[in-house]
Amino acid sequence: MEQIDLNEQREVKHWVLIMWPAFLAACLLEALVFSLVDPGEVHWPGQTAQPSRQGVYTVAFFCFWMIAMACSCMVLWLSKPEPELNDRAVD
């Protein structure tokens, strides 16, 4: 069994800290938004063929997930200690 080096462990941890809370937030947003809005009732401007409900749910979920991941990335970036930020700026 190979040892995973410290940098790889840190990178995996960062991705887990970004993706997992974002996934949970996307699930919550999906439930909240679509408990109030029925995608079958929404009329999309300029389109004769309406997308399916499942398609709207899927696209909306991934949009919510991407937005929540961006927020999680910003939180991790803002939480870095000052010396770590300054060391990377010099490199």
N, C-alpha and C positions, 0 to 999 in steps of 0.2 A: 504494500500500500504506500503510495507516494505521499510525502508531506506537502501540504499546500503552504507556500511561503506567506509571510505576513502581509505583503502588499495584495496578494490575491484574496486573502481572507478579508482585508479591509474593503476591497472593491466589492466583493459579494455582499458584505454587510451593508455597504452604502446602497446597493441596488435593492436589497430587501427593505431597508429603511425608506426608500423612495416608493417602491412599487406596492408594497402591502398596504400601508395606510391609504395610498391613492386608490387602490382597488376597493377598499371598504368605503371610502368616500364616494366613489363612482356608483357603488351599489346603493348607497343611501340616496344620492341625488336621483338616480334612475327611479327608485321607488317613490320619492317625493314628487318629482316632475310628472311622472306618468300616472300618479294617483289623481292628479288634477287635470291633465291634458290627455285626450284620446287622440293618438296619431291618425286614426281613421277620420276624425272630424276636422282635422286641420287641412285647409286648402292651400296648397303651395302655389304661389303666384307664377303665372306663365307656363304652367305644366298641365298638359292634358291627362297624362297618365300619372296617377298618384302612386307613391311608393307604398310597399306593403307595411303593415304594422310592425312585423318582425324586423324588417329592414331598418325602419326608423328607430326601433328599440336598440338594435345593434350599433348603428352609427352613433346614436346619442350616447350609449354607454362608453364607446371608445373615445368619443370627444370628452366626456366627463372625466374619463380615466387619464387622458393626456393632460388636461388642465390641472387635475389634482396632482399628477406627477411633477408638473412644472412647479407647483407650489411646494411640494416636498423637496425638490431640488433646491429651491431658493432657501428653504429653511435650513437644509444641511450646509449650504454655502455660507449663509449668514451666521451659522453657529460655529464656524471654524475659528480656532484661536488666532489672534493677530500674528504671532510669529510664523505660523504655517502659511498664512496668506502672504506675508512679506517675503518669505523664502521663495515662494513660487514666482513672485513678481521679479525677483532678481535673476532667476534662471532663465 
